[in-house]
Amino acid sequence: MHHPSKARKTIIALATMMAISTQAFASHHDAITLDAKGKPATKQTIEANNAFSKTLNWQDRDAFKRNQVGLIKPLSWSAANIMRNDYDFIDQEAVADTVNPSLYRQAQLNNTAAGLYEVTEGIYQVRGTDLSNITFIRGESGWIVYDVLLTRQAAEISTRFFLNHVPEGGDLPIVAMIYSHSHADHFGGSRAIKNLFPEVKVYAPNNMTKETVDENVLAGNAMSRRAAYQYGSTLTPSEQGLIDAGLGKAMSTSSSEYGKGEITYVEPDYSLNQKSKFETLTIDGVEMTFIDTAGTEAPAGMATYIPSRQALWTGEMMYHGMHNIYTLRGAKVRDALKWSKDINAMINAWGSDIQVLFGSHSSPVWGNQSVNDFMKLQRDNYGIVHNQTLRLANNGVVLQDIGDAVVDALPESIQKSWHTNGYHGSYSHNAKAVYNMYLGYFDMNPANLNPLPTLEEAVKFVEYMGGVETIVAKAQKDFEKGEYRFVATVLNKAVKAEPDNKAARQLLADTYEQLGYQSETMGWRNTYLSGAQELRIGTQPGTPKTASPDVLAEMTMGSLLDYMAVKVDSTIAQYKPFTLNIVLPDIDETYFVEMSNGNLNNGQVQETHSADSTLYINKSDVTDILLKRTTLKALFEKGQAGLKGDCEVIGKLQSSMTAFNPTFEIVPRPDQGQTVDAHLYN
């Protein structure tokens, strides 16, 4: 390694640079516990929920019956507590006034799924230890495990529970591990399996590692902050707060025995569907046909048919509810048409033979006719969102109106089916996602082409409407009539313009709360209630982070440099141009980095270019820094890293980079002494 004397002077700057580049990647924050009761439902909310209840098919209890089929051993929380399991307040008979009745039913349903279940001969699931299910398939010499939950702790608890209670084969090893797609609640527990069974072979859909790393990095800080709203990270489980996670009861977090939940990642040994839509493999004697579903629920994904069991594993392509075409935390819009077509491809390929459908969430569906009915409704569900959105858009319906219009266009068969309801994704925001995918955010109305920034716009709205006091007086009358959607719109302007106005702040929080109580979609409820909480008492600790060291270790140097470029403040960097080579001897890669016009550019090159400076560091050492096994200072001191050329380059880069604010403001937060209704939160 090159280790010129000047390099020691840059150790602190380099260490700072690397710290800045990785600080947004912690997998968890410590959560808080608020004894939050909330305000009661208003008369108007109760009436709205009762009216909605009359549209629901309460006579259909099939999902509750399926939840109990094949139960071998109920889950003992005293022995396996890794999830927030304080949901005993959920009444299995009645419905709370403060919860949309359809969402409350989903909460009741998910509350009854906890234990070891037999899906069909040789296939078992453990449900209730996490947001997702973990599945075990009997092979010739051992077990194949499919999707491994969100955290290492949940996967270990579930695997030990399975091996201890499965009727036969509990002494056999896990020989293969399969990921259905690139979302953390399906691979996050992988390190537990690898630790228990080091020889396990890992299978994953094509581009799994790249998509896992890429999806939540470049916009990761914003996604994490927004995810805290969507998943209610700081809300208390209660009838006025967190009620359910839609896909399952809740995400695994921590336990007294196993510690804080940790998201992990084991790199695949084999990537599926690299050359074709369908690929058939025999894994430990079990023939499996994999269908590529990339671009539907995840950017890398697949489903699997097992002919010997006449069983279709759908991953997260289908569950007992409507999924997200656009997820509120933020992600690239998913392709609703491809989603519908991929389900149709499964029907065409295996529909005549399937006897059981099972997946990462919810209970299985048994019987060929029932499975086909289920799949066709799910197929048409996503097809309707795509096709009706574009039908309406082609007739001039604009983005703001498209959600309500698509809801009005839903066929009765979809409205009456529980497993197409919007618990995770709503028809409203999914329709807007389809519109945006094809037509973008602009509706062609010139007034919406270049509006003022939000604060300036709010000030002018308040001025035009006669001041905050006038707005609050009018909004109070509309609030009493239950016209919460417009009250929220207008009071948002008022509080934005005058954040110290307690009357406006209090009424807006009350409005968000009632909208949350009426929301069928989990993410809508949590977003409204989180907004109300932050309006009242400010941002609380507990914001989750989207990545983990195991995941980050798989990032290419190019991806890391892309992320660093996002952190560069162009107003500073425009005055600090430089060029830099980064040489990674252990993987024989070289990158040329250039700061020009305030933008950090990078590209892989065959050999070093003429540059102001050259940094020599092994990629394995970069990985060890991300995993906190070493520091850049230690690498320099040991001669394992070096710098040649102008040492000021690193200082220029370091001084141009900014730290993201992990708790940036979403709703106007109260200053000290400006809280309202703080007594609701202990």
QUIGI-V14843 format. One record per residue. RES is the residue in one small letter. PSI is psi in degrees with one decimal (none if undefined). OMEGA is omega in degrees with one decimal (none if undefined). NEAR is the number of other C-alpha atoms within 10 Angstrom. Layout:
BEGIN
res->[RES	RES]
psi->[PSI	PSI]
omega->[OMEGA	OMEGA]
near->[NEAR	NEAR]
END
This chain:
BEGIN
res->[m	h	h	p	s	k	a	r	k	t	i	i	a	l	a	t	m	m	a	i	s	t	q	a	f	a	s	h	h	d	a	i	t	l	d	a	k	g	k	p	a	t	k	q	t	i	e	a	n	n	a	f	s	k	t	l	n	w	q	d	r	d	a	f	k	r	n	q	v	g	l	i	k	p	l	s	w	s	a	a	n	i	m	r	n	d	y	d	f	i	d	q	e	a	v	a	d	t	v	n	p	s	l	y	r	q	a	q	l	n	n	t	a	a	g	l	y	e	v	t	e	g	i	y	q	v	r	g	t	d	l	s	n	i	t	f	i	r	g	e	s	g	w	i	v	y	d	v	l	l	t	r	q	a	a	e	i	s	t	r	f	f	l	n	h	v	p	e	g	g	d	l	p	i	v	a	m	i	y	s	h	s	h	a	d	h	f	g	g	s	r	a	i	k	n	l	f	p	e	v	k	v	y	a	p	n	n	m	t	k	e	t	v	d	e	n	v	l	a	g	n	a	m	s	r	r	a	a	y	q	y	g	s	t	l	t	p	s	e	q	g	l	i	d	a	g	l	g	k	a	m	s	t	s	s	s	e	y	g	k	g	e	i	t	y	v	e	p	d	y	s	l	n	q	k	s	k	f	e	t	l	t	i	d	g	v	e	m	t	f	i	d	t	a	g	t	e	a	p	a	g	m	a	t	y	i	p	s	r	q	a	l	w	t	g	e	m	m	y	h	g	m	h	n	i	y	t	l	r	g	a	k	v	r	d	a	l	k	w	s	k	d	i	n	a	m	i	n	a	w	g	s	d	i	q	v	l	f	g	s	h	s	s	p	v	w	g	n	q	s	v	n	d	f	m	k	l	q	r	d	n	y	g	i	v	h	n	q	t	l	r	l	a	n	n	g	v	v	l	q	d	i	g	d	a	v	v	d	a	l	p	e	s	i	q	k	s	w	h	t	n	g	y	h	g	s	y	s	h	n	a	k	a	v	y	n	m	y	l	g	y	f	d	m	n	p	a	n	l	n	p	l	p	t	l	e	e	a	v	k	f	v	e	y	m	g	g	v	e	t	i	v	a	k	a	q	k	d	f	e	k	g	e	y	r	f	v	a	t	v	l	n	k	a	v	k	a	e	p	d	n	k	a	a	r	q	l	l	a	d	t	y	e	q	l	g	y	q	s	e	t	m	g	w	r	n	t	y	l	s	g	a	q	e	l	r	i	g	t	q	p	g	t	p	k	t	a	s	p	d	v	l	a	e	m	t	m	g	s	l	l	d	y	m	a	v	k	v	d	s	t	i	a	q	y	k	p	f	t	l	n	i	v	l	p	d	i	d	e	t	y	f	v	e	m	s	n	g	n	l	n	n	g	q	v	q	e	t	h	s	a	d	s	t	l	y	i	n	k	s	d	v	t	d	i	l	l	k	r	t	t	l	k	a	l	f	e	k	g	q	a	g	l	k	g	d	c	e	v	i	g	k	l	q	s	s	m	t	a	f	n	p	t	f	e	i	v	p	r	p	d	q	g	q	t	v	d	a	h	l	y	n]
psi->[145.4	134.0	62.2	159.4	-33.7	-19.8	-34.5	-29.7	-17.7	0.2	-46.7	-43.4	-42.5	-43.9	-40.1	-42.4	-46.1	-35.0	-43.3	-39.3	-15.2	0.0	-17.4	11.8	9.7	143.3	-24.5	153.1	155.2	131.5	165.4	166.1	113.8	131.2	76.5	123.7	-32.0	172.4	159.8	163.7	139.5	167.3	-39.8	-37.5	-42.6	-43.0	-40.9	-43.6	-37.3	-39.5	-40.5	-37.7	-33.8	-15.7	-5.6	151.4	75.6	-18.5	-21.2	106.4	18.2	-37.7	-36.6	-38.0	-42.3	-31.2	-21.2	-8.8	130.5	10.1	122.9	-44.8	116.1	151.9	132.2	110.9	-30.5	-27.3	-19.0	53.1	102.5	-5.8	154.9	100.1	19.9	63.0	26.0	-15.8	-14.9	116.9	127.2	-4.6	-47.8	176.3	132.5	144.2	-27.0	12.6	135.2	131.5	-33.0	-42.7	-35.7	-39.8	-40.9	-37.9	-40.9	-44.2	-49.3	-23.0	-20.0	4.4	97.5	109.2	-170.2	127.8	145.6	122.9	-50.7	178.7	121.8	3.6	127.3	155.2	145.5	122.5	149.3	-5.5	-7.2	-178.1	-32.6	172.5	150.7	133.6	139.8	126.2	128.2	126.3	-167.4	-40.8	-10.1	-149.3	145.5	123.4	131.5	118.7	129.4	33.5	-174.0	-36.2	155.3	-40.6	-44.6	-39.1	-40.3	-45.6	-47.8	-40.7	-44.6	-39.2	-44.2	-51.8	-30.3	-23.8	-5.7	139.2	-31.1	148.6	13.2	-14.3	3.4	153.8	164.0	119.7	-17.2	146.1	130.8	134.2	133.6	-33.2	177.4	45.5	145.4	-30.1	8.1	-12.0	-9.9	-23.2	10.0	-33.5	-30.8	-43.2	-43.4	-38.3	-39.5	-36.1	83.0	-23.3	3.5	139.3	136.0	130.2	144.0	160.0	161.7	136.9	22.4	-52.2	-45.6	-46.9	-34.8	-44.0	-44.1	-37.9	-37.5	21.5	-59.9	-36.5	25.3	-39.5	-44.7	-42.3	-41.6	-45.4	-43.2	-35.5	-30.8	-35.2	-51.7	-42.0	5.9	45.5	-28.2	10.2	151.0	135.5	116.6	170.2	-15.6	3.5	-128.3	128.4	-30.4	163.2	8.9	-64.1	-26.7	-173.3	-51.4	170.7	145.1	142.0	-67.9	167.0	158.5	-32.3	-37.2	-9.6	-171.1	138.9	137.1	123.2	128.8	172.3	126.3	123.7	138.4	148.4	-25.5	129.8	128.5	160.8	38.3	-26.7	-16.1	161.5	-40.2	140.6	132.1	129.1	155.2	115.4	116.0	44.3	-1.8	117.6	132.0	135.7	122.6	133.9	128.6	129.7	25.9	138.8	0.0	-105.6	-23.9	158.0	-20.8	123.5	165.7	163.2	167.3	132.9	134.1	98.0	-39.8	-24.1	-0.1	45.7	135.0	118.9	121.0	1.6	-121.6	17.1	-31.5	136.2	-179.8	68.5	175.4	133.2	179.3	124.7	-32.3	127.4	136.0	-26.4	-21.2	125.7	167.7	141.7	137.3	158.5	100.0	-35.7	-44.9	-38.8	-50.4	-42.6	-35.5	-37.4	-40.4	-37.2	-35.5	-40.6	-45.7	-35.7	-41.3	0.4	-34.3	-15.0	-24.1	133.6	-17.0	134.8	129.0	162.0	-160.3	-18.5	154.9	174.2	162.4	171.0	132.1	151.9	131.3	-44.4	-43.2	-41.1	-45.7	-40.0	-43.7	-48.4	-38.7	-38.4	-41.6	-43.5	-49.5	-27.0	-52.0	-31.3	-41.7	-47.6	-45.2	-54.2	-41.1	-33.6	-46.2	-32.8	-47.0	-41.5	-37.7	-11.2	14.0	2.9	130.0	171.7	-45.9	-27.0	-13.6	-32.9	-50.1	-37.4	-39.3	-39.7	-41.5	-21.8	0.0	132.1	153.9	-35.5	-35.6	-39.8	-35.4	-8.9	127.7	-37.9	10.0	8.1	156.7	65.1	-32.4	-48.4	142.7	154.3	-33.6	-57.2	-23.5	-37.6	-40.4	-33.0	-42.6	-45.0	-47.5	-36.0	-39.2	-37.5	-7.8	-176.0	-19.6	131.2	7.1	-0.5	119.2	-29.8	-24.7	4.2	-42.0	62.5	164.0	156.4	156.2	-41.6	-48.4	-40.3	-44.2	-43.0	-42.9	-39.2	-46.7	-40.9	-46.0	-32.0	6.4	14.6	161.8	-40.3	-40.5	-42.4	-45.6	-40.6	-44.0	-39.8	-35.7	-40.0	-42.4	-35.1	-43.5	-19.4	-3.3	18.3	62.9	-31.7	-44.7	-35.2	-42.5	-41.3	-48.5	-38.7	-27.0	-40.4	-42.0	-45.6	-33.6	-42.3	-37.6	78.8	-15.6	6.6	103.7	-35.1	-44.6	-42.7	-45.7	-43.5	-35.9	-41.6	-43.0	-37.0	-47.5	-39.8	-45.5	-37.3	-37.6	-42.3	-26.2	-7.0	128.7	-32.4	128.4	-46.7	-34.1	-48.3	-50.6	-36.4	-46.2	-46.4	-34.0	-40.3	-42.5	-43.7	-43.8	-32.1	-36.8	-47.8	5.1	178.6	132.6	156.0	155.3	3.1	125.3	161.2	154.8	-8.4	169.1	163.3	-39.9	-38.9	-45.4	-29.1	-19.8	-1.4	138.8	162.0	-36.7	-41.4	-40.6	-42.3	-35.8	-41.1	-41.3	-35.3	-32.7	-25.8	-3.3	129.5	110.9	-27.7	-24.2	-45.8	-23.3	-23.6	6.0	60.1	150.3	168.1	146.5	131.0	139.7	117.4	126.2	88.1	-35.9	-23.4	7.0	49.5	146.2	137.3	139.1	123.3	133.3	128.1	114.8	140.2	33.1	8.7	136.6	114.1	149.2	153.3	145.3	135.4	164.5	-32.3	164.6	145.8	169.0	119.1	162.1	-32.9	158.4	126.3	130.2	121.4	137.7	142.3	-35.1	-32.7	-34.3	-43.5	-43.3	-32.7	-44.3	-36.1	1.0	31.8	-19.3	179.3	160.6	-36.6	-44.8	-37.3	-40.9	-42.3	-30.8	-1.5	18.2	-5.3	152.3	161.9	132.9	129.6	-149.1	111.9	-18.0	-18.6	-45.2	-38.3	-39.4	-44.3	-47.2	-42.6	-14.7	-13.7	144.8	157.3	132.6	149.1	109.6	-10.8	40.6	155.2	133.3	-52.2	154.8	118.7	148.8	139.8	170.1	129.9	-1.3	11.7	156.6	143.6	37.0	-20.2	-16.1	-15.1	115.0	none]
omega->[172.2	-178.5	-178.6	-173.9	-178.6	-175.1	-178.0	-179.2	-177.5	-175.3	-177.5	179.8	179.0	179.4	177.8	179.4	-178.3	177.9	179.1	-174.7	-175.5	-168.9	-177.8	-167.9	177.3	-173.4	-178.7	166.9	173.3	178.6	176.7	175.5	176.6	173.8	-172.8	-178.5	-178.9	178.2	-179.6	173.7	176.4	176.7	-177.8	177.5	178.2	179.0	179.8	179.6	177.5	178.6	178.0	-179.4	-178.1	178.8	-172.6	-176.4	-174.2	-179.5	-179.1	179.7	-175.2	-177.5	178.3	178.2	179.6	-179.5	-177.2	-178.6	174.4	-178.7	178.8	-176.3	175.4	-179.3	176.6	-177.8	-179.8	-178.8	-172.0	-178.2	175.6	-176.4	172.1	-169.9	-178.6	179.5	-179.5	180.0	-177.3	-179.3	-177.6	-179.1	-174.4	176.1	-179.3	178.3	-173.1	-178.8	172.6	-173.3	178.3	177.5	178.5	177.3	177.9	176.8	176.2	-178.5	-178.6	178.3	-175.7	-177.3	179.4	177.8	175.4	-176.4	168.5	178.4	174.2	-176.1	177.3	178.6	-177.4	174.7	165.2	-179.6	173.3	177.3	-176.7	176.9	-176.7	176.8	170.5	-172.5	179.6	-177.4	-177.6	173.7	-178.6	-175.3	-177.9	-175.1	170.8	-179.2	-174.3	-175.7	-165.3	170.5	-172.6	-172.6	177.2	-177.5	-179.8	179.7	179.9	178.3	-176.2	-179.6	178.3	177.9	178.7	-176.2	179.9	-170.8	177.5	-174.6	178.7	176.9	-179.6	179.0	-178.2	-179.7	167.5	-173.3	-179.1	178.3	-176.5	172.4	177.8	-179.4	-166.0	173.3	-165.0	-177.8	178.0	176.4	-170.2	179.3	-170.8	-177.7	177.7	179.5	-179.5	178.7	-179.5	-175.9	-172.8	-177.2	-176.7	176.5	-171.2	178.9	-178.8	176.6	-178.8	178.4	-178.1	-175.5	-179.9	-177.4	177.2	-178.9	-170.6	-167.7	-172.2	-176.8	-172.5	175.8	-171.4	-179.0	178.1	179.1	-179.0	179.9	-179.4	178.9	177.6	175.3	-174.4	-175.8	175.4	-172.3	-178.7	178.4	177.8	172.1	179.4	178.6	174.9	-176.0	-177.5	-175.0	-175.4	177.2	176.3	178.8	-178.7	-175.0	-177.8	176.9	176.9	-177.8	-176.4	175.2	-179.2	-176.5	-171.3	177.2	-176.6	-179.7	-176.9	175.6	-178.1	179.8	173.2	-176.2	179.9	171.5	-175.4	177.6	-176.3	170.8	178.6	-173.8	-174.6	178.9	179.5	174.6	179.2	176.8	168.7	-177.8	-177.0	176.4	-179.2	177.3	-179.9	173.7	-176.0	175.1	180.0	179.2	-178.9	178.2	175.5	-178.9	179.7	179.7	171.4	-177.0	176.9	172.6	-170.0	172.5	-179.8	-173.1	-175.6	178.5	-174.8	-172.8	177.3	173.6	-173.3	-176.6	177.5	176.6	179.6	172.4	-176.8	178.7	176.7	-178.9	-179.9	162.5	171.3	180.0	-170.9	178.6	-177.9	174.4	176.5	179.2	179.5	-173.0	-177.2	-179.6	177.9	177.7	179.9	-178.4	179.0	174.0	178.4	177.6	176.7	178.3	-178.9	-176.8	-169.3	-172.6	-177.3	-174.1	-172.2	174.2	177.6	175.7	179.3	-175.7	-172.3	-179.4	176.8	179.7	177.4	171.5	-176.4	176.7	-173.2	-178.1	179.7	179.0	-179.4	176.7	179.7	-177.1	-178.1	175.8	177.3	177.1	-176.5	176.9	-179.3	175.1	178.4	-179.1	-179.8	-169.6	-179.7	175.3	-178.3	174.1	-178.2	179.2	178.3	173.9	171.2	177.5	-172.2	-173.1	-176.4	-175.5	-167.8	-178.9	178.7	-177.6	178.5	176.4	179.0	-176.2	-176.5	175.2	-177.7	-178.4	177.6	178.7	-174.9	-178.1	180.0	-171.1	169.7	-178.4	-171.5	-179.5	-179.1	173.4	179.3	175.5	-177.4	-176.7	174.5	176.8	177.5	177.9	178.3	177.9	-176.9	-179.7	-177.0	-169.4	-179.4	-174.5	-171.7	-176.5	178.6	172.6	-176.0	-179.5	-178.2	-175.8	-175.5	179.6	176.3	169.7	-168.4	-178.2	179.5	178.3	-179.0	-179.9	-179.8	176.7	-178.9	178.3	-178.0	-176.1	172.1	176.6	-174.4	-177.6	178.2	180.0	-178.1	179.8	178.6	-179.2	178.6	178.6	178.3	176.5	-179.2	175.5	179.0	-178.9	-168.0	-175.9	179.4	176.8	178.4	-179.0	-174.1	-179.9	173.8	176.3	-176.6	-178.4	175.5	-178.2	-178.2	-175.1	-179.9	178.2	-173.4	-179.0	178.7	-179.7	-177.8	-177.8	177.5	177.5	177.9	-179.6	176.8	-177.9	-179.5	175.7	176.0	179.8	-177.8	-171.1	174.8	-175.9	-178.9	-177.6	176.8	179.9	-176.8	179.3	177.7	-176.5	175.4	176.4	177.5	-179.5	-178.4	173.4	-175.7	-171.6	178.4	-176.9	-179.4	175.0	176.7	178.4	-178.9	173.2	-166.6	-175.2	-178.2	179.4	179.5	179.8	-176.5	-180.0	-178.5	-179.6	172.6	177.0	177.1	178.7	177.7	179.0	175.1	179.6	177.6	179.8	178.1	-177.7	-179.8	175.4	-173.8	-179.4	175.0	-172.3	-178.3	-179.5	-174.6	179.7	175.4	170.4	-174.5	167.7	170.4	-176.9	-180.0	-172.1	-172.9	177.3	176.0	176.5	176.8	178.4	174.4	-175.4	-179.6	172.0	178.8	179.3	178.0	-177.1	178.4	-179.6	173.6	176.1	177.4	-177.5	-178.2	-179.4	-178.3	176.3	170.0	-172.6	178.1	-175.6	176.6	177.2	177.3	179.1	177.3	175.8	177.7	177.8	173.1	177.0	179.9	175.0	179.0	179.2	178.6	175.9	179.0	176.7	178.1	177.4	-180.0	179.0	177.5	-177.7	179.4	-177.5	-179.1	175.5	-178.2	-179.3	-179.2	178.0	-173.9	-179.3	-178.3	-180.0	-178.4	177.4	177.9	180.0	-177.4	-176.8	179.5	-174.6	-179.6	175.5	177.1	174.2	-175.8	179.8	-179.6	-174.2	174.3	169.8	-179.9	-177.3	179.3	171.2	178.4	-178.7	-178.2	179.2	176.6	177.6	-179.3	180.0	178.7	-175.3	175.9	none]
near->[14	16	18	12	11	14	20	17	11	20	22	14	22	20	17	16	20	18	16	17	22	17	12	20	21	15	17	18	12	10	15	14	14	14	14	19	16	20	13	16	21	18	13	17	22	20	15	15	24	15	12	15	15	10	11	15	13	12	6	11	11	10	18	17	10	16	21	16	15	15	18	16	16	16	19	11	14	7	11	20	21	28	20	16	16	10	18	10	10	20	15	14	7	11	20	16	21	26	27	26	24	25	26	25	22	27	24	22	22	26	21	16	24	22	22	24	24	19	23	18	10	14	19	22	29	28	29	31	31	27	25	27	28	29	30	26	19	21	20	11	13	19	23	25	25	24	28	33	32	28	29	27	31	31	28	22	18	29	23	13	20	22	17	13	14	18	10	11	15	15	10	13	17	25	23	23	25	21	27	30	31	27	23	23	22	26	29	30	28	29	24	22	22	20	12	14	14	13	13	19	18	20	20	25	27	24	18	25	21	17	17	24	22	19	20	20	22	18	14	23	22	20	21	23	24	22	23	22	24	24	26	28	20	25	26	19	23	19	22	23	23	22	26	32	23	29	24	25	28	23	25	27	22	18	17	9	11	15	11	18	22	22	28	23	26	19	18	18	11	14	14	23	22	13	8	10	13	16	15	15	12	11	15	15	12	16	16	19	16	24	24	23	28	24	16	24	26	25	24	24	29	29	25	21	22	18	15	10	17	17	23	26	22	22	25	24	26	25	24	25	24	24	26	22	29	24	20	20	18	18	15	14	21	22	22	28	18	19	26	24	18	21	22	17	14	18	18	10	13	17	18	13	16	24	20	20	25	25	26	29	25	27	26	23	25	19	12	17	14	15	21	22	11	19	23	15	17	26	25	20	25	26	18	22	27	25	17	19	29	20	12	17	20	10	9	12	17	21	21	14	15	26	22	14	19	24	17	9	13	15	11	8	9	16	16	15	16	22	21	26	23	24	29	24	24	26	28	19	22	29	30	26	29	27	25	16	16	10	15	12	16	15	18	10	8	9	8	11	11	8	10	11	8	11	14	13	15	21	18	14	17	22	13	9	13	10	16	23	15	11	18	22	13	13	24	19	12	15	23	12	12	20	16	23	14	14	22	20	12	22	24	20	23	26	27	22	23	19	19	17	17	17	15	26	28	18	22	28	25	27	26	24	28	28	25	28	31	26	23	25	25	27	27	25	31	29	25	23	30	30	24	25	28	20	29	26	21	21	20	17	14	19	24	24	22	24	25	22	21	20	25	22	19	17	21	15	20	17	18	17	19	17	19	21	22	17	18	22	17	19	12	15	22	16	14	19	16	20	20	24	26	22	24	20	14	11	10	11	17	23	23	22	22	19	24	16	13	19	17	26	16	21	14	16	14	10	13	16	16	11	15	16	20	26	23	19	23	21	20	14	19	23	20	16	20	24	16	10	10	14	20	25	18	13	18	20	15	11	14	17	22	25	25	18	15	17	20	16	20	22	17	18	22	20	16	23	20	15	14	14	11	17	17	12	12	13	18	19	22	20	11	8	8	17	19	19	15	13	13	15	16	9]
END
